């Protein structure tokens, strides 16, 4: 499967990069010779002409996902580092959001905001220009479907992080006064996301050829639409979309761990994942040619001694939850070994293997640390069995090509169970969905469930997959779960910086300074 990935999504041509760098040039010169067009410089008018231009344009819209300011690295500080599982070390830009101190001048929110709006802008360019290109009708529809998905997904991220954001659906050059753009009511942004995902559903293919594996499909759009509905409490609509995905098109991988290794990327359980590639390029990971597009966030989840970053530890309650229930064979839930590195000498038999608590180079906890040490560390996505690395930065920032999974079928099943439970309680349909997830890891089926059971299963199945903080946010539990338990953030000073409203991030200072709409563009509450 490794050879089927790393497709054209990571390949941005020089011509496309030149287009993405375009800016308006104004001049007061009147001499005709000075006003001639330079045939060697791309402009929107000269670029959006051919089917090849359309494909370059949509690949450019995917590109921000792999920037180091987004999923390659910095997004992890605005998701996993904010939840109740991760206890990030030290006070810095990296941990600030987690301890409610990500003020308007912090880098992580600003960089991520910029990357997400870059994705929106490029999707808008595709949606504005590609309809006018004379090309194969099916190819055109597919590309437009991808652009609708990319715009919707980035707005979903912006809403969940910043809540009060401008809604832009045309190229910025088409807006008369972009410095006066107001923030849109969140309900309007949710409505736009719904509309975009429905458009994506109507235009995307069910699958792509092997050379284009990793581009979004109708399953990606349908799963995301269900998630959008769930986040808004539209449970009947969410359930209906999830049911469309549960038609046999996707299945759980037999081995849970195979969802987090480079060897099994874009597998039958995957609806959407960020296509990362260890192509030998390094640098800070800017959105341009010859910059790294591999993963750089493992260094922020890796155990102490296997990273040169401050990294983090796992709060004890999370490991306790994993260990609270044994498998039908009386052994540890196998997901624990995939997710954590902790002081546990015994093994568990699973899928014909004996699982042990191991980190890079197959090192045991007792060999890595003093035998009396009890600190719990992360392990998911380290992929040490496959890549043979000695530590998270072995080979540089972008040396891991392990894709980041964003939406998996297991998540769909658990979200379906939640939507069904919220509508009808502990029905057989809800039980069937959650028990399918549990059966894969040899846990006994539930005979009835509560919302707490769904919550617990999501922690055990989805930890370090960028979902936990946003689950707590949509359930209205950030304060009760994190703020009121400052020990969860003890390594970075607790939660004393919290003020009502800081469940969301501050609008970046650069955006406030650059917007002249004093009444319609304001800082979020709490900052």
C-alpha positions as CSV (number, residue, x, y, z in Angstrom):
1,X,0.0,0.0,0.0
2,X,2.9,2.3,0.5
3,X,3.4,2.6,-3.2
4,X,-0.2,3.6,-3.7
5,X,0.1,6.9,-1.7
6,X,2.1,10.1,-1.9
7,X,0.3,11.1,-5.0
8,X,0.0,14.3,-6.9
9,X,-1.4,16.1,-3.9
10,X,2.1,16.8,-2.7
11,X,3.4,17.9,-6.1
12,X,3.1,21.6,-6.6
13,X,4.6,22.8,-9.9
14,X,6.6,26.0,-10.2
15,X,3.8,27.4,-12.4
16,X,1.2,26.9,-9.7
17,X,3.5,28.4,-7.1
18,X,3.9,31.5,-9.2
19,X,0.2,31.8,-9.5
20,X,-0.3,31.5,-5.7
21,X,2.2,34.4,-5.2
22,X,0.3,36.8,-7.5
23,X,-0.4,40.3,-6.2
24,X,-1.9,43.4,-7.8
25,X,0.6,45.8,-9.3
26,X,-0.5,49.5,-9.6
27,X,1.5,52.1,-11.5
28,X,1.1,55.7,-12.4
29,X,3.2,55.4,-15.5
30,X,1.4,56.4,-18.7
31,X,4.0,55.5,-21.3
32,X,2.8,52.7,-23.4
33,X,6.1,50.9,-23.3
34,X,5.9,50.7,-19.5
35,X,2.4,49.3,-19.5
36,X,3.0,46.3,-21.6
37,X,2.2,42.9,-20.1
38,X,5.2,40.7,-19.2
39,X,4.5,37.3,-21.0
40,X,6.8,35.6,-18.5
41,X,4.7,36.5,-15.4
42,X,1.5,34.6,-14.6
43,X,-1.7,36.4,-14.0
44,X,-5.2,35.1,-13.2
45,X,-6.3,36.0,-16.7
46,X,-3.4,34.0,-18.3
47,X,-3.4,31.1,-15.9
48,X,-7.0,29.7,-15.7
49,X,-7.1,28.5,-19.3
50,X,-6.7,24.7,-19.5
51,X,-7.6,21.4,-17.7
52,X,-4.0,21.2,-16.6
53,X,-4.4,24.7,-14.9
54,X,-7.5,23.4,-13.2
55,X,-5.7,20.4,-11.8
56,X,-2.8,22.6,-10.6
57,X,-5.2,24.9,-9.0
58,X,-6.9,22.2,-6.9
59,X,-3.6,20.6,-5.9
60,X,-2.6,24.1,-4.7
61,X,-5.8,24.2,-2.6
62,X,-4.7,21.0,-0.8
63,X,-1.2,22.3,-0.3
64,X,-1.8,24.4,2.9
65,X,-2.8,21.2,4.8
66,X,0.8,20.0,4.7
67,X,2.4,23.3,5.8
68,X,4.2,23.2,9.1
69,X,1.9,26.0,10.2
70,X,-1.1,23.6,9.8
71,X,-1.2,19.8,10.0
72,X,2.4,19.1,9.4
73,X,3.0,20.5,12.9
74,X,1.3,23.5,14.5
75,X,-2.3,22.4,14.5
76,X,-1.5,19.9,17.2
77,X,-1.1,22.7,19.7
78,X,-4.6,23.9,19.0
79,X,-6.2,20.5,19.3
80,X,-4.5,17.6,21.2
81,X,-2.5,20.0,23.4
82,X,-5.7,21.7,24.6
83,X,-7.5,18.5,25.7
84,X,-7.6,16.8,29.1
85,X,-5.3,13.9,28.0
86,X,-2.2,16.0,27.1
87,X,-0.2,17.8,29.8
88,X,2.2,19.9,27.8
89,X,5.6,20.8,29.3
90,X,6.6,24.4,30.0
91,X,5.0,27.7,29.0
92,X,5.4,28.7,25.4
93,X,3.6,29.4,22.1
94,X,3.2,25.6,21.8
95,X,1.4,25.1,25.2
96,X,-0.3,28.5,25.4
97,X,-3.7,27.4,24.0
98,X,-3.8,24.5,26.4
99,X,-3.5,26.6,29.5
100,X,-5.8,29.3,28.1
101,X,-3.1,31.9,27.4
102,X,-3.1,32.0,23.6
103,X,-3.5,35.7,23.4
104,X,-3.8,37.7,20.2
105,X,-0.1,38.0,19.7
106,X,0.7,34.3,19.9
107,X,2.2,32.6,16.8
108,X,0.3,29.2,16.8
109,X,-3.2,30.7,16.4
110,X,-2.0,33.3,13.9
111,X,-0.1,30.8,11.7
112,X,-3.0,28.3,11.7
113,X,-5.6,31.0,10.9
114,X,-3.4,32.1,8.0
115,X,-3.0,28.5,6.7
116,X,-6.7,27.8,7.0
117,X,-7.7,31.0,5.1
118,X,-5.1,30.2,2.5
119,X,-6.9,27.0,1.9
120,X,-10.2,28.9,1.7
121,X,-8.7,31.4,-0.7
122,X,-7.4,28.8,-3.1
123,X,-10.7,26.9,-3.0
124,X,-12.4,30.2,-3.9
125,X,-10.1,30.7,-6.8
126,X,-10.9,27.2,-8.1
127,X,-14.7,27.7,-7.7
128,X,-14.5,31.1,-9.4
129,X,-12.3,30.2,-12.4
130,X,-12.7,26.5,-13.2
131,X,-16.3,26.7,-14.4
132,X,-15.1,28.9,-17.3
133,X,-12.5,26.4,-18.5
134,X,-13.2,24.2,-21.5
135,X,-12.4,20.7,-20.2
136,X,-13.8,17.3,-19.6
137,X,-17.1,17.8,-17.8
138,X,-16.6,15.0,-15.3
139,X,-13.1,16.1,-14.4
140,X,-14.4,19.6,-13.9
141,X,-17.2,18.5,-11.6
142,X,-14.8,16.4,-9.6
143,X,-12.4,19.3,-9.1
144,X,-15.2,21.7,-8.1
145,X,-16.3,19.1,-5.6
146,X,-12.8,19.0,-4.1
147,X,-12.8,22.8,-3.8
148,X,-16.2,22.8,-2.0
149,X,-14.9,20.2,0.4
150,X,-11.6,22.0,1.1
151,X,-13.4,25.3,1.7
152,X,-16.0,23.7,4.0
153,X,-13.3,21.8,6.0
154,X,-11.2,24.9,6.6
155,X,-14.3,26.8,7.7
156,X,-15.1,24.0,10.1
157,X,-11.7,24.3,11.6
158,X,-11.9,28.1,11.8
159,X,-15.3,28.0,13.5
160,X,-14.2,25.5,16.1
161,X,-11.1,27.4,16.9
162,X,-12.1,31.1,16.6
163,X,-15.9,31.0,16.3
164,X,-16.2,34.6,15.0
165,X,-14.7,34.7,11.5
166,X,-15.2,36.4,8.2
167,X,-17.1,34.4,5.6
168,X,-15.4,34.8,2.2
169,X,-16.7,32.8,-0.8
170,X,-15.1,34.7,-3.8
171,X,-11.5,35.6,-4.6
172,X,-10.4,38.5,-2.5
173,X,-9.8,40.5,-5.7
174,X,-13.5,40.4,-6.3
175,X,-14.2,42.2,-3.0
176,X,-14.3,46.0,-3.2
177,X,-13.1,46.7,0.4
178,X,-11.5,43.5,1.9
179,X,-10.2,45.6,4.8
180,X,-13.8,46.2,5.9
181,X,-14.9,42.6,5.9
182,X,-17.1,41.8,9.0
183,X,-17.2,38.7,11.0
184,X,-20.1,36.5,10.1
185,X,-22.6,35.1,12.5
186,X,-21.5,31.5,13.3
187,X,-24.9,30.2,12.1
188,X,-24.2,31.7,8.7
189,X,-20.8,30.0,8.5
190,X,-22.3,26.6,9.6
191,X,-24.9,27.0,6.8
192,X,-22.2,27.7,4.2
193,X,-20.3,24.6,5.3
194,X,-23.5,22.5,5.0
195,X,-24.1,23.9,1.5
196,X,-20.6,23.4,0.4
197,X,-20.5,19.8,1.6
198,X,-23.8,19.0,-0.2
199,X,-22.3,20.5,-3.4
200,X,-19.2,18.3,-2.8
201,X,-21.4,15.2,-2.4
202,X,-23.0,16.0,-5.8
203,X,-19.7,16.3,-7.6
204,X,-17.1,14.1,-6.1
205,X,-16.4,10.5,-7.3
206,X,-16.8,7.4,-5.1
207,X,-13.1,6.6,-5.6
208,X,-10.1,7.8,-7.5
209,X,-7.6,5.9,-9.6
210,X,-4.5,4.6,-7.7
211,X,-2.4,7.5,-9.0
212,X,-4.8,10.0,-7.3
213,X,-5.3,8.1,-4.1
214,X,-5.8,10.5,-1.2
215,X,-8.0,13.1,-3.0
216,X,-11.4,13.5,-1.3
217,X,-14.4,11.4,-2.3
218,X,-18.1,11.4,-1.9
219,X,-17.5,9.4,1.3
220,X,-15.2,12.1,2.6
221,X,-17.9,14.7,2.0
222,X,-20.7,12.6,3.4
223,X,-18.8,11.7,6.6
224,X,-17.9,15.4,7.2
225,X,-21.5,16.5,6.6
226,X,-22.7,14.1,9.2
227,X,-20.0,15.4,11.6
228,X,-21.1,19.0,10.8
229,X,-24.7,18.2,11.7
230,X,-23.6,16.4,14.9
231,X,-21.6,19.4,16.1
232,X,-24.7,21.5,15.7
233,X,-26.9,19.1,17.5
234,X,-28.8,18.2,14.4
235,X,-28.9,14.5,15.3
236,X,-31.5,13.2,12.8
237,X,-29.6,14.8,9.9
238,X,-26.3,13.5,11.3
239,X,-27.6,10.0,11.7
240,X,-28.9,10.0,8.1
241,X,-25.5,11.0,6.6
242,X,-23.6,8.5,8.8
243,X,-25.9,5.8,7.6
244,X,-25.0,6.5,4.0
245,X,-21.3,5.8,4.9
246,X,-22.3,2.6,6.7
247,X,-23.4,0.9,3.5
248,X,-20.4,-1.4,3.2
249,X,-18.2,1.1,1.3
250,X,-15.9,1.3,4.4
251,X,-14.8,-1.2,6.9
252,X,-12.7,-1.3,10.1
253,X,-9.1,-2.5,9.6
254,X,-8.6,-5.9,11.3
255,X,-5.7,-4.5,13.3
256,X,-6.3,-1.2,15.1
257,X,-2.6,-0.2,14.8
258,X,-2.7,-0.3,11.0
259,X,-4.5,3.0,11.0
260,X,-1.4,4.8,12.2
261,X,1.5,3.5,10.2
262,X,2.8,4.6,6.8
263,X,2.5,1.0,5.5
264,X,-1.3,1.1,5.6
265,X,-2.2,4.6,4.5
266,X,-5.4,5.4,2.6
267,X,-6.8,2.0,3.7
268,X,-10.4,0.8,3.8
269,X,-11.1,2.5,7.1
270,X,-10.0,6.0,5.9
271,X,-12.4,8.7,4.7
272,X,-9.9,11.6,4.8
273,X,-6.3,11.9,5.7
274,X,-3.6,14.5,5.2
275,X,-1.1,13.2,2.6
276,X,2.3,13.6,4.1
277,X,5.5,12.5,2.4
278,X,9.2,12.3,3.6
279,X,10.6,13.5,0.3
280,X,14.0,14.6,1.7
281,X,13.0,18.3,1.8
282,X,13.6,20.1,5.1
283,X,13.3,23.7,6.1
284,X,10.5,25.3,8.1
285,X,7.9,23.7,5.8
286,X,6.6,26.8,4.0
287,X,3.9,26.4,1.4
288,X,6.3,26.4,-1.6
289,X,8.5,24.2,-3.7
290,X,11.4,22.2,-2.1
291,X,10.1,22.7,1.4
292,X,9.3,19.7,3.6
293,X,5.9,18.2,3.3
294,X,6.4,15.3,5.8
295,X,5.2,15.1,9.3
296,X,6.8,17.3,12.0
297,X,4.3,17.0,14.8
298,X,5.6,13.6,16.2
299,X,8.3,15.5,18.0
300,X,5.6,17.1,20.1
301,X,4.0,13.8,21.1
302,X,7.2,11.7,21.5
303,X,8.5,10.5,24.8
304,X,11.2,12.5,26.6
305,X,14.6,11.5,25.3
306,X,13.2,10.7,21.9
307,X,12.6,14.3,20.8
308,X,14.4,17.6,21.0
309,X,11.2,19.5,21.8
310,X,9.6,20.2,25.2
311,X,6.9,17.6,24.4
312,X,4.3,16.4,26.9
313,X,3.1,13.7,29.3
314,X,-0.3,12.0,29.5
315,X,-2.6,12.5,32.4
316,X,-3.0,9.5,34.6
317,X,-6.8,9.3,34.2
318,X,-6.5,8.6,30.5
319,X,-4.4,5.5,31.0
320,X,-6.6,4.4,33.9
321,X,-9.6,4.5,31.6
322,X,-7.9,2.3,29.1
323,X,-6.9,-0.2,31.8
324,X,-10.2,-0.1,33.5
325,X,-11.7,-2.8,31.3
326,X,-10.0,-6.0,30.1
327,X,-10.6,-7.8,26.8
328,X,-12.6,-11.0,26.6
329,X,-9.3,-12.8,27.0
330,X,-8.6,-11.0,30.3
331,X,-5.9,-8.8,28.8
332,X,-5.1,-5.1,28.2
333,X,-7.1,-3.3,25.6
334,X,-4.6,-3.4,22.6
335,X,-5.3,0.2,21.8
336,X,-3.3,1.1,24.9
337,X,-0.1,-0.1,23.3
338,X,-0.7,1.9,20.1
339,X,-1.6,5.0,22.0
340,X,0.7,5.2,25.0
341,X,4.2,4.3,26.1
342,X,4.0,3.5,29.8
343,X,5.7,1.4,32.5
344,X,4.1,-2.0,31.9
345,X,6.3,-5.1,31.5
346,X,3.6,-7.6,30.4
347,X,2.3,-8.3,26.9
348,X,-1.1,-8.8,25.3
349,X,-1.8,-11.2,22.5
350,X,-3.7,-9.5,19.7
351,X,-4.0,-10.3,16.0
352,X,-1.3,-13.0,16.2
353,X,1.2,-10.7,17.9
354,X,2.4,-10.1,21.4
355,X,2.0,-6.4,22.1
356,X,4.4,-4.8,24.5
357,X,4.9,-1.2,25.7
358,X,7.7,-0.1,23.3
359,X,9.0,3.1,21.7
360,X,11.5,4.0,19.1
361,X,13.9,1.2,18.1
362,X,11.7,-1.3,20.1
363,X,13.0,0.1,23.4
364,X,11.1,-1.0,26.5
365,X,10.1,1.5,29.2
366,X,12.4,0.0,31.7
367,X,15.3,0.4,29.3
368,X,14.4,4.0,28.4
369,X,13.9,5.2,31.9
370,X,14.5,4.4,35.6
371,X,12.4,1.3,36.4
372,X,10.6,3.3,39.1
373,X,9.5,6.0,36.6
374,X,5.7,6.2,36.1
375,X,5.3,9.1,33.6
376,X,3.0,8.2,30.7
377,X,4.0,9.3,27.1
378,X,2.4,9.2,23.7
379,X,3.0,6.5,21.1
380,X,0.4,6.9,18.4
381,X,1.8,7.8,14.9
382,X,5.4,7.2,16.1
383,X,5.4,4.3,13.6
384,X,8.7,3.0,14.9
385,X,8.1,-0.6,13.8
386,X,7.8,0.5,10.2
387,X,10.2,3.3,9.8
388,X,13.0,2.1,12.1
389,X,13.8,5.5,13.4
390,X,15.8,6.0,16.6
391,X,13.7,9.1,17.7
392,X,11.1,11.5,16.4
393,X,13.6,13.9,14.7
394,X,15.7,11.1,13.1
395,X,16.2,12.5,9.6
396,X,15.0,16.0,10.3
397,X,11.7,17.8,10.8
398,X,9.9,16.2,7.9
399,X,11.5,12.8,7.9
400,X,8.2,10.9,8.7
401,X,5.9,10.3,5.8
402,X,3.2,8.9,7.9
403,X,-0.2,10.4,6.9
404,X,-2.4,12.1,9.6
405,X,-5.8,10.4,9.7
406,X,-8.6,13.0,10.0
407,X,-11.7,11.0,9.5
408,X,-12.0,7.2,10.0
409,X,-14.8,4.7,9.8
410,X,-14.5,4.0,13.5
411,X,-15.2,7.6,14.2
412,X,-18.3,7.4,11.9
413,X,-19.6,4.5,13.9
414,X,-19.1,6.2,17.2
415,X,-20.7,9.4,16.0
416,X,-23.6,7.4,14.6
417,X,-24.0,5.8,18.0
418,X,-24.0,9.2,19.6
419,X,-26.6,10.7,17.2
420,X,-28.8,7.7,17.6
421,X,-28.5,7.8,21.4
422,X,-29.4,11.5,21.6
423,X,-32.4,10.8,19.5
424,X,-33.7,7.4,20.9
425,X,-31.5,6.3,23.8
426,X,-29.8,3.0,24.0
427,X,-31.3,1.3,21.0
428,X,-30.0,-1.7,19.1
429,X,-28.7,0.5,16.3
430,X,-26.6,2.5,18.8
431,X,-25.3,-0.7,20.4
432,X,-24.5,-2.3,17.1
433,X,-22.4,0.7,16.1
434,X,-20.4,1.1,19.3
435,X,-20.0,-2.7,19.6
436,X,-18.5,-3.0,16.1
437,X,-15.7,-0.7,17.3
438,X,-15.2,-2.7,20.5
439,X,-15.2,-6.1,18.8
440,X,-12.2,-5.2,16.8
441,X,-10.1,-4.9,20.0
442,X,-11.7,-8.0,21.7
443,X,-13.9,-6.1,24.2
444,X,-17.2,-7.5,25.3
445,X,-20.3,-6.0,23.7
446,X,-22.3,-3.5,25.6
447,X,-25.9,-4.6,26.4
448,X,-26.9,-1.0,27.1
449,X,-25.1,2.3,26.9
450,X,-25.1,5.8,28.4
451,X,-23.5,9.0,27.0
452,X,-20.6,8.3,29.3
453,X,-20.0,5.0,27.6
454,X,-19.8,6.8,24.2
455,X,-17.5,9.4,25.7
456,X,-15.2,6.7,27.1
457,X,-15.1,4.8,23.9
458,X,-14.2,7.9,22.0
459,X,-11.2,8.5,24.3
460,X,-10.0,5.0,23.9
461,X,-10.4,4.9,20.1
462,X,-9.6,8.5,19.1
463,X,-6.9,9.9,21.5
464,X,-4.2,11.9,19.7
465,X,-6.5,12.2,16.6
466,X,-7.3,15.9,17.0
467,X,-10.9,15.3,18.3
468,X,-11.0,15.2,22.1
469,X,-10.9,19.0,22.8
470,X,-13.6,19.6,20.2
471,X,-15.8,16.9,21.7
472,X,-15.5,18.6,25.0
473,X,-16.2,22.0,23.4
474,X,-19.4,20.9,21.6
475,X,-20.6,19.1,24.7
476,X,-20.1,22.3,26.7
477,X,-17.6,20.6,29.1
478,X,-14.4,22.6,28.6
479,X,-14.7,24.4,31.9
480,X,-15.9,21.5,34.0
481,X,-13.5,19.0,32.5
482,X,-10.3,21.1,32.0
483,X,-10.5,24.5,33.7
484,X,-11.9,23.0,36.9
485,X,-9.1,20.3,36.9
486,X,-6.0,22.5,36.7
487,X,-3.8,19.4,37.5
488,X,-4.5,18.3,33.9
489,X,-2.3,21.3,32.8
490,X,0.1,21.3,35.8
491,X,3.2,21.0,33.6
492,X,2.5,24.4,32.1
493,X,1.1,26.2,35.2
494,X,-2.5,25.1,35.5
495,X,-5.6,26.8,34.1
496,X,-5.5,30.1,36.0
497,X,-5.4,32.1,32.8
498,X,-8.9,31.0,31.9
499,X,-11.6,33.6,31.4
500,X,-15.1,33.0,30.1
501,X,-14.8,32.9,26.3
502,X,-11.4,31.4,26.2
503,X,-12.8,28.1,25.2
504,X,-12.1,29.7,21.8
505,X,-8.9,31.3,20.6
506,X,-8.1,35.0,20.3
507,X,-8.5,36.5,16.9
508,X,-4.9,37.1,15.8
509,X,-3.6,40.6,16.3
510,X,-2.5,40.9,12.7
511,X,-6.1,40.4,11.6
512,X,-7.4,43.0,14.0
513,X,-4.8,45.5,13.0
514,X,-5.4,44.9,9.3
515,X,-9.2,45.2,9.4
516,X,-10.7,48.7,9.6
517,X,-14.3,47.6,10.4
518,X,-14.2,48.6,14.0
519,X,-17.9,47.6,14.6
520,X,-18.0,44.4,12.6
521,X,-14.6,42.9,13.4
522,X,-13.9,42.5,17.1
523,X,-11.8,40.5,19.5
524,X,-13.4,37.4,21.0
525,X,-14.7,37.6,24.5
526,X,-12.2,36.8,27.3
527,X,-9.2,38.5,25.6
